[in-house]
């Protein structure tokens, strides 16, 4: 499987490494050069791929009970007031 995204923040890359590693039993290969590539990041995971790098820091992997891909923490900001222009 090949997965790519254009989010270049280190925590998100680590989250994807951890999530794909958990799903496939080994960390995926990073197909893009460097950790923060301007065009995004691509990973390859599967039975025939060699193991890739570990996440650089501990992150929460994606699960069925918290599938919010782009939120770094288990919280959703509460909006206390609305402004209409």
N, C-alpha and C positions, 0 to 999 in steps of 0.2 A: 504494500500500500504506500502511496506517496501522498503526503499532506503538505500544503503550503499555506502561508498567510503573510500579510504585509505588516503585522504588528511587530515592531522591532525592539520592544522593551525586554530586558533580560529576564524579569520574573515570568513573562508570558512564554518565552522560549523554554525556560526551565519547567514551567507547568506542562507544556506540550511534551517535552522529553520525558517527564515523570509519568504523564498519562499514557503515552504510547508505550513506554517501558512496562508499565503495569499491565496493559492490555496484551502485549506480545511476549512478555517474559524476558525481554532484554531491551536495552535502550536503543532507539532508532539512530540511524546514521544521519548526520547533518549533511545535506547535499549542497548547501550554500557556503561560500568561504566566509569564515569569521562568524562571530556570535551575533553581530548587528549589521546586517546587510541592508543597503538602502532600498533594494527591490523586494525585500521580504526574506523569509526563511523557508526552506523545504526540507522534509524529512523522508526517509525511506525505512519502512518497518515490514518485517515478515520473516518467514521461516528461512529464506535463502540469504538474508542480509547478515553481514557481520555486526557484532554489537557496536553501538556508538557511544558517545560521551555521556557521562552522568550529569544530572543537573548540578549547577554550581552552588545552589542554595536550596534549602528545604522549601517546598511549595505544596499547596493543596492540589491534589490531582482531581480531575473532573470525575464526578460520580452521578448516579441517577438522582440522588437526593440534593445535589447542588450542581446543576449542569450549566451555570452561568459562566460561560467561557471567558468573558472579558472583565470580570470583576475580580480584583486581586484578593479580596477578603470576603468572608461570609457575612456581608452586610449590604443593605441597599439603602442609600441615603434617603432620608425622609424629607419631603418637601413640606415646609411649614406655611408657606404663603405663596400665592400666585400673583404675578404682575402681568397685566395686559397693557400693551403699548398702543 
